[in-house]
Amino acid sequence: MSDLKNGVRYEVALEVLGQARQPFMQAIHDEQQKAKPSQHFIRYCEMRLAALDELQDSLTPTDTETIQRILDADAAFAVR
């Protein structure tokens, strides 16, 4: 695969990971608005955000297998 194609796939994977953060951020916000927010649920969402951050921060253009898994909506591991 060409370096250009790998670079594009890498950038798209980063975008997918960034978009995957949104539901957790919204869930935290919604939970915090409740009269009795579940701290366990908030912590769960924070942990999922931390895992996405770690993956996004450590991902490199040469991580082609991981990038493929991020981009493959049918993969067992799908971030969407």
C-alpha positions in Angstrom: 0.0 0.0 0.0 1.4 3.4 -0.9 2.6 5.8 1.8 -0.1 8.3 0.7 -2.9 5.8 1.0 -1.5 4.7 4.4 -1.4 8.4 5.5 -5.0 9.0 4.4 -6.2 5.8 6.2 -4.3 6.9 9.3 -6.0 10.4 9.3 -9.4 8.8 8.8 -8.8 6.4 11.6 -7.9 9.3 13.9 -11.1 11.0 12.8 -13.2 7.9 13.6 -11.6 7.6 17.0 -12.4 11.3 17.7 -16.0 10.8 16.6 -16.2 7.7 18.8 -15.7 10.0 21.8 -18.8 12.0 21.3 -21.4 9.5 22.6 -19.4 9.1 25.8 -19.0 12.8 26.3 -22.7 13.3 25.8 -23.6 10.5 28.1 -21.4 12.0 30.9 -23.1 15.4 30.4 -26.6 13.9 30.4 -25.8 11.8 33.5 -24.4 14.8 35.4 -27.7 16.7 34.8 -29.7 14.1 36.7 -30.8 14.6 40.3 -28.8 11.5 41.3 -26.1 10.9 38.7 -24.5 7.5 38.7 -20.9 7.9 39.5 -20.3 4.3 38.3 -21.7 5.1 34.9 -19.7 8.3 34.6 -16.5 6.5 35.6 -17.3 3.9 32.9 -17.7 6.6 30.3 -14.5 8.3 31.5 -12.6 5.0 31.2 -13.9 4.5 27.6 -12.7 8.0 26.8 -9.3 7.4 28.3 -9.0 4.2 26.2 -9.9 6.0 23.0 -7.4 8.8 23.9 -4.7 6.3 24.5 -5.3 4.5 21.2 -5.5 7.8 19.4 -2.3 9.1 21.0 -0.3 6.0 20.3 -1.6 5.2 16.8 1.0 5.7 14.0 0.7 5.5 10.2 2.6 2.2 10.3 -0.1 0.5 12.5 -1.9 -0.8 9.5 -3.6 -3.7 11.1 -5.0 -1.5 13.9 -6.0 1.1 11.4 -7.8 -1.5 9.4 -9.7 -2.7 12.5 -10.7 0.9 13.3 -12.0 1.5 9.8 -13.7 -1.9 9.4 -17.3 -1.4 10.7 -17.8 -5.1 10.6 -14.8 -6.0 12.6 -15.3 -7.6 16.0 -13.6 -4.5 17.4 -15.5 -1.6 16.0 -15.2 1.8 17.5 -18.3 3.2 15.9 
